[in-house]
Amino acid sequence: MKARILAQAGHAVQAQRLLASARAWPGARPQLVEEAALLIAGFGPPADAARILAQALADAPDNRDLLLAETVVLALDGQTPRALSNLRRLEQRWPEWDRPYRLHGLLLAAMNRAQDAGPLLRTAAALNTGAPPDSCQSLRDWLTPACRGVSR
C-alpha cells in the first residue's frame, strides 16, 4: 500500500525502491505479490513482474487473480502466445468470470483480429459481473485493480 501511495503521489523512485524487496517475498500473500508485481510492471520491464507472478503462481496455482495479472504482464512483455494460452485456461476454469473474455477480446483487437474479438467481448458483456471502467481500453490500463475487477 505504501508503494502505491508513493507512486500515486509522484514519488516513483521511492516506490520502486520499496518494491525491490518484493522479489524476495516467497510465501507472501498472493494479493500482496500481485499488487507489487503490477506496480513493478508499471515502472519498468514487465519481465521482472512476470517472474514474480510465476513464483507466486507456483505456490497458488488456482488463484485466478494472479493468473489474470500474469496474463496482463505477459501481454505487455510481448509474450502474446503465453498470454493467449493463459486466457484460454482462465476461460475454461472460470467460464462465469467476464474479465478473461474482456481482456482476450482487447488483446485480439490490438492484434487487428476484431472478427475474433467480437464474440469474446459479447460474452464478457453477457456475463456482466461488473463492467470495468471506460478507462480500461489498453493493456497498461489493466495494471490497475479496477480493470481486473479486484476490489482493494
Backbone as a ProteinNet text record, in pm:
[ID]
protein_1_A
[PRIMARY]
MKARILAQAGHAVQAQRLLASARAWPGARPQLVEEAALLIAGFGPPADAARILAQALADAPDNRDLLLAETVVLALDGQTPRALSNLRRLEQRWPEWDRPYRLHGLLLAAMNRAQDAGPLLRTAAALNTGAPPDSCQSLRDWLTPACRGVSR
[TERTIARY]
83.3	0	87.5	195.5	284	343.1	382.4	438.4	334.2	209.7	103.4	82	81	62.1	178.1	300	416.3	407.5	370.6	360.7	255.1	139.1	31.7	64.5	154	194.6	311.2	351.9	459.3	599.1	609.3	739.8	775.6	788.7	811.5	942.3	1046.2	1175.9	1167	1103.8	1088.6	1001.2	897.1	809.7	886.6	969.1	1049	1145	1207.8	1299.6	1226.5	1109.4	1030.7	990.4	955.9	912.6	1027	1148.4	1262.8	1268.4	1222	1222.1	1116.4	1022.7	917	974.1	1088.7	1148.6	1188.8	1198.6	1238.7	1124.3	1003.3	885.9	827.5	905.5	844.3	744.2	631.3	530.5	445.3	465.7	383	239.8	147.2	7.5	-2.6	-76	-87.4	-133.6	-225.5	-276.4	-165	-77.3	33.6	133.7	162.8	256.2	199.3	71.4	5.5	15.7	-19.3	-16.4	125	222.7	362.4	411.3	380.6	425.6	367.3	241.8	179.4	233.7	267.6	334.1	471.5	543.5	674.8	659.9	558.9	535.8	505.9	440.8	411.7	534.9	636.5	759	865.7	872.8	986.4	952.9	1052	1031.2	926.8	827.4	725.3	783.5	898.6	959.2	987.7	1028	1051.4	922.9	815.4	685.9	639.3	665.5	624.9	694	821.4	894.2	834.7	801.6	743	607.6	527.1	394.8	405.6	502.3	521.6	557.1	641.1	676.2	553.4	474	353.7	253.6	243.4	151.1	197.8	327.1	376.8	325	311.4	259.7	106.8	43.3	-103.2	-156.2	-146.1	-181.1	-327.9	-415.9	-558.5	-605.9	-513.2	-550.2	-576	-701.9	-738	-691.3	-685.9	-639.5	-491.4	-412.5	-270.3	-252.6	-330.9	-319.6	-360	-464.2	-504.5	-397.2	-340.8	-233.7	-113.4	-78	34.6	4.9	-118.2	-157.9	-138.1	-178.4	-160.3	-11.9	68.4	212.2	277.7	238.8	294	258.9	135.1	94	174.7	195.3	275.9	421	468.6	606.5	620.5	512.3	517.8	511.4	477.6	466.1	321	274.3	133.5	88.2	164.6	116	92.2	181.9	162.5	42.4	26.1	-88.5	-219.1	-224.2	-345.1	-372.5	-267.4	-282.4	-341.2	-290	-344.3	-492.3	-526.5	-665.6	-757.3	-714.5	-796.4	-811.4	-703.5	-707.6	-805.9	-801.2	-892.7	-1037.7	-1061.4	-1197.5	-1252.7	-1166.5	-1211.5	-1234.4	-1146.4	-1153.7	-1263.3	-1281.8	-1381.6	-1468.9	-1553.5	-1631.6	-1732.4	-1760.6	-1857.5	-1795.4	-1663.7	-1591.5	-1569.9	-1617.9	-1612.3	-1473.6	-1388.3	-1261.2	-1171	-1155	-1070.1	-1122.8	-1253.6	-1311.4	-1288.6	-1306	-1286.9	-1141.1	-1047.9	-905.7	-866.7	-919.5	-891.5	-937.5	-1058.4	-1108.9	-1023.9	-982.6	-896.9	-763.6	-705.1	-577.1	-590	-695.8	-716.7	-743.5	-819.1	-845.3	-714.4	-625.4	-495.9	-410	-438.7	-365.5	-434.5	-529.3	-607	-688.5	-742.9	-827.7	-966	-1024.1	-1153.6	-1262.6	-1254.7	-1354.8	-1353.7	-1235.8	-1223.9	-1255.3	-1230	-1251.7	-1399.9	-1480.1	-1622.9	-1696.4	-1689.1	-1762	-1715.6	-1587.4	-1535.3	-1588.1	-1590.5	-1641.2	-1790.9	-1864	-2007.7	-2030.5	-1946.7	-1957	-1931.8	-1828.7	-1797.9	-1915.6	-1975.7	-2090.1	-2209.4	-2230.2	-2342.8	-2323.2	-2199.2	-2171.5	-2187.8	-2145.7	-2167	-2150.9	-2033.3	-2007.3	-1949.7	-1977.2	-1927.2	-1835.5	-1892.3	-1815.2	-1700.1	-1583.3	-1470.4	-1494.7	-1424.5	-1440.9	-1406.8	-1457.6	-1428.4	-1278.7	-1204.3	-1060.3	-982.2	-1047.2	-979.1	-972.5	-911	-907.4	-772.3	-667.9	-535.7	-480.2	-379.1	-317.2	-261.2	-199.8	-142.7	-251.9	-371.6	-482.5	-512.3	-487.7	-519.6	-421	-323.8	-236.2	-308.9	-418.8	-493.3	-593.2	-617.9	-714.7	-855.1	-895.6	-1031.1	-1056.7	-959.5	-977.4	-981.2	-905.8	-901.8	-1017.1	-1098	-1212.3	-1176.6	-1064.9	-1019.9	-1057.1	-1125.4	-1159.1	-1049.8	-996.4	-889.1	-936.3
-118.6	0	124.7	120.8	236.3	265.8	161.4	181.2	241.8	196.2	251.5	399.2	433.8	573.3	658.3	609.1	682.9	703.3	599	608.6	710.2	706.3	798.7	942.1	959.1	1092.8	1145.7	1069.6	1114.8	1081.3	990.7	951.5	811.4	798.9	668.6	604.6	681.4	625.8	560.7	628.6	573	446.5	449.4	332.6	214.9	241.7	135.2	74.2	157	105.8	15.7	58.3	-20.2	-154.5	-151.4	-273.1	-368.5	-318.2	-403.8	-525.3	-511.8	-624.8	-728.9	-694.7	-789.2	-911.8	-898.6	-1012.5	-1122.7	-1088.3	-1186	-1213.3	-1223	-1243.3	-1383.2	-1488.2	-1620.8	-1641.7	-1697.5	-1724.9	-1606	-1490.2	-1373	-1397.8	-1326.5	-1338.6	-1308.7	-1391.7	-1371.2	-1231	-1174.6	-1040.7	-936.6	-948.3	-853.9	-870	-993.7	-1020.2	-965.5	-990.1	-940.2	-788	-721.6	-575.5	-522.4	-581.3	-538.5	-563.2	-679.7	-712.7	-617.3	-582.3	-492.7	-350.7	-308.8	-178.8	-182.7	-292.7	-309.1	-304.2	-370.8	-369.4	-228.3	-149.4	-11.7	76.7	40.5	119.6	76.9	-50.2	-97	-216.4	-299.2	-412.9	-510.7	-542.8	-637.9	-775	-807.9	-939.3	-958.5	-852.2	-862.6	-901.3	-836.4	-866	-1006.7	-1049	-1183.7	-1290.2	-1269.7	-1366.4	-1374.7	-1260.6	-1257	-1329.1	-1302.6	-1365.3	-1515.4	-1557.5	-1701.1	-1773	-1710.8	-1770.3	-1780.3	-1675.7	-1676.2	-1781.1	-1797.3	-1897.4	-2039.4	-2058	-2190.6	-2227.7	-2128.3	-2151	-2151.6	-2082.9	-2070.8	-2086.7	-2207.4	-2225.6	-2202.6	-2206.4	-2186.6	-2045.3	-1951.5	-1814	-1741.9	-1720.4	-1662	-1517.7	-1443.4	-1304.7	-1298.5	-1388	-1394.5	-1432.7	-1529.9	-1575	-1464.2	-1389.3	-1278.2	-1169.2	-1140.3	-1040.7	-1085.1	-1213.2	-1263.8	-1249.6	-1274	-1262.5	-1120.8	-1023.2	-882.5	-852.3	-896.6	-869.1	-939.2	-1063	-1134.6	-1062.6	-1016.8	-944.1	-815.2	-743.6	-620.5	-649.4	-767.9	-807.6	-864.1	-866.5	-917.3	-1068.7	-1134.2	-1280.2	-1319.6	-1279.2	-1296.2	-1441.7	-1536.2	-1675.8	-1726.6	-1694.5	-1737.3	-1666.1	-1537.9	-1462.7	-1523	-1555.3	-1615.2	-1752.2	-1828	-1958.1	-1941.9	-1844.8	-1816.5	-1778.9	-1696.7	-1653.5	-1771.9	-1861.2	-1980.1	-2065.2	-2076.1	-2151.2	-2087	-1954.4	-1882.8	-1901.6	-1891	-1904.3	-2045.2	-2145.2	-2282.8	-2309	-2259.5	-2287.8	-2206.1	-2080.3	-1991.5	-1930.8	-2011.1	-1960.4	-1851.9	-1837.7	-1736.3	-1598.9	-1588.7	-1464.2	-1385.8	-1262.5	-1183.3	-1128.8	-1105.5	-1037.4	-1107.1	-1238.9	-1301.9	-1283.2	-1291.7	-1271.5	-1128.2	-1034.4	-892.7	-865.8	-918	-898.8	-971.7	-1091.5	-1168.2	-1089.9	-1035.7	-955.5	-833.1	-765.4	-648	-683.8	-794.7	-837.1	-873.3	-945.9	-980.5	-856.5	-762.8	-638.2	-562.8	-562.7	-496	-565.6	-693.2	-769.3	-760.6	-667.2	-649.1	-773.4	-837	-954.9	-926.2	-814.2	-769.1	-874.3	-948.1	-1051.1	-1159.1	-1193.8	-1292.7	-1231.2	-1101.6	-1033.6	-1015.4	-993.7	-965	-1064.3	-1194.4	-1291.2	-1291.9	-1270.9	-1268.5	-1147.2	-1033.3	-911.8	-922.2	-988.2	-1008	-1104.4	-1206.4	-1298.3	-1223.1	-1140.1	-1061.1	-971.6	-908.4	-819.3	-899.2	-1019.9	-1102	-1148.2	-1177.4	-1220.7	-1105.7	-986.1	-862.3	-878	-922.1	-935.8	-808.1	-699.2	-570.3	-513	-437.5	-383.6	-297.1	-311.7	-226.9	-83.2	9.3	148.9	168.5	276.1	307.9	325.5	350.4	373.2	244.2	130.2	0.7	-40.1	42.5	17.3	-31	-20	-65.3	-165.1	-238.9	-336.2	-269.6	-153.5	-84.5	-46	-16.6	13.3	-105.3	-225.7	-347.5	-374.9	-288.6	-299.6	-252.1	-181	-127.3	-230.8	-234.1	-327	-310.1	-187.8	-164.8	-237.9	-241.4	-309	-460.8	-511.3	-656.5	-705	-611.7	-649.9	-689.4	-638	-668.1	-551.2	-579.5	-469.6	-457.5	-340.2	-316.1	-213.2
0	0	0	76.8	83.2	-54.7	-127.2	-261.5	-354.9	-345.6	-430.5	-398.6	-270.3	-230.4	-281.1	-264.8	-314.7	-465.7	-537.8	-683.7	-725	-659.2	-693.7	-655	-557.4	-515.3	-599	-699.7	-787.6	-738.9	-644	-589.8	-639.1	-770.2	-831.5	-786.3	-770.3	-731.6	-593.1	-499.9	-366.1	-369.3	-449.9	-462.9	-522.3	-622.9	-683.7	-583.1	-502.6	-400	-302.3	-262	-168.3	-229.7	-357.3	-425	-458.4	-458.4	-491.7	-400.5	-279.8	-187.5	-223.2	-309.9	-348	-417.9	-478.7	-548.1	-449.8	-324.2	-222.6	-125.8	-175.7	-92.5	-106.7	-96.9	-109.6	3.2	-31	69.7	109.5	47.5	78.7	30.5	87.7	44.3	-104.6	-179.1	-323.6	-361.6	-285.4	-315.9	-308.1	-210.2	-197.5	-311.3	-346.2	-455.9	-586.7	-608.3	-729.4	-739.1	-632.2	-632.5	-654.6	-585.8	-602.1	-744.1	-798.9	-934.4	-1037.7	-1020.7	-1117.5	-1106.2	-986.9	-972.9	-1039.7	-1019.7	-1083.2	-1235.3	-1289.2	-1434	-1483.3	-1401.1	-1439.1	-1441.6	-1363	-1355.2	-1454.3	-1483.7	-1561.5	-1647.5	-1670.9	-1761	-1705.9	-1786	-1741.7	-1708.1	-1763.5	-1737.4	-1588.9	-1518.4	-1374.2	-1301.7	-1338.9	-1277.5	-1313.8	-1437.2	-1480.3	-1395.8	-1365.5	-1282.6	-1141.9	-1084.9	-950.7	-950.1	-1051.8	-1059.1	-1083.3	-1164.8	-1189.5	-1059.8	-978.1	-848.8	-758.5	-756.2	-671.8	-720.5	-853.5	-907.8	-878.4	-863.3	-825	-686.4	-599.7	-464.2	-458.6	-550.7	-550.7	-693.1	-751.1	-893.2	-926.4	-827.1	-852.2	-821.6	-809.3	-780.3	-912.3	-942.5	-1072.8	-1087.1	-977.5	-985.7	-1023.6	-965.1	-1000.5	-1147	-1192.2	-1330.9	-1428.8	-1395.6	-1481.6	-1481.8	-1364.8	-1357.1	-1439.1	-1428.2	-1507.6	-1656.9	-1695.2	-1835.7	-1886.9	-1808.5	-1846	-1863.7	-1769.3	-1773.4	-1892.6	-1919.7	-2035.3	-2165	-2175.7	-2296.9	-2311.6	-2201.6	-2206.9	-2244	-2207.8	-2236.4	-2377.5	-2452.8	-2589.5	-2598.6	-2490.1	-2489.2	-2516.4	-2632.8	-2669.1	-2669.4	-2725.5	-2722.1	-2579.4	-2487.1	-2347.6	-2285.2	-2316.5	-2264.7	-2315.9	-2443.8	-2500.7	-2439.3	-2415.5	-2350.2	-2209.6	-2135.2	-2001.8	-2009.5	-2108.6	-2121.6	-2148.7	-2235.9	-2263	-2136.8	-2059.5	-1933.4	-1834.7	-1823.1	-1734.9	-1778.8	-1908.7	-1961.4	-1937.7	-1948.8	-1924.7	-1776.5	-1692.8	-1548.7	-1479.9	-1522	-1461.3	-1571.5	-1636.5	-1750.7	-1713	-1584.6	-1540.5	-1519.4	-1528.2	-1498.1	-1626.7	-1631.1	-1754.4	-1787.7	-1688.7	-1713	-1815.9	-1810	-1911.6	-2053.9	-2070.8	-2203.9	-2251.5	-2159.4	-2192.6	-2233.1	-2153.8	-2184.1	-2311.8	-2331.7	-2452.5	-2576.4	-2569.8	-2680.5	-2705.6	-2600.8	-2613	-2678.7	-2635	-2690.6	-2838.4	-2873.6	-3014.6	-3099.1	-3046.7	-3119.5	-3143.8	-3043.6	-3059	-3164.2	-3187.9	-3289	-3425.6	-3439.1	-3562	-3597.7	-3495.2	-3514.8	-3456.2	-3501.6	-3449.3	-3469.4	-3578	-3606.2	-3496.8	-3447.7	-3340.1	-3204	-3190.2	-3062.4	-3031.7	-3132.9	-3113.6	-3025.6	-3056.6	-2973.4	-2827.2	-2805.2	-2668.2	-2592.1	-2658.9	-2594.5	-2567.3	-2658	-2635.1	-2518.2	-2506.6	-2393	-2263.2	-2261.6	-2141.7	-2105	-2205.1	-2179.1	-2126	-2179.5	-2134	-1990.2	-1952.4	-1815.5	-1717.2	-1759.1	-1684.6	-1533.2	-1491.3	-1347.5	-1289	-1353.5	-1306.7	-1412.4	-1502.4	-1614	-1563.9	-1626.3	-1586.7	-1631.8	-1573.4	-1614.7	-1762.8	-1819.1	-1959.2	-1983	-1877.1	-1891.6	-1915.6	-1920.6	-1937	-2083.6	-2164.5	-2308.2	-2359.5	-2278.5	-2323.2	-2222.5	-2263.5	-2173.5	-2048.3	-2063.5	-1946.8	-1846.3	-1896.8	-1806.6	-1715.2	-1766.3	-1692.2	-1579.3	-1560.5	-1443.5	-1318	-1334.7	-1220.6	-1168.9	-1039.1	-981.7	-1040.8	-1069.3	-1120.3	-1251.1	-1339.4	-1468.2	-1451.8	-1357.5	-1335.8	-1249.3	-1197.2	-1116.9	-975.3	-927.3	-792.1	-704.2	-595.7	-504.2	-398.9	-384.7	-288.4	-188.7
[MASK]
++++++++++++++++++++++++++++++++++++++++++++++++++++++++++++++++++++++++++++++++++++++++++++++++++++++++++++++++++++++++++++++++++++++++++++++++++++++++

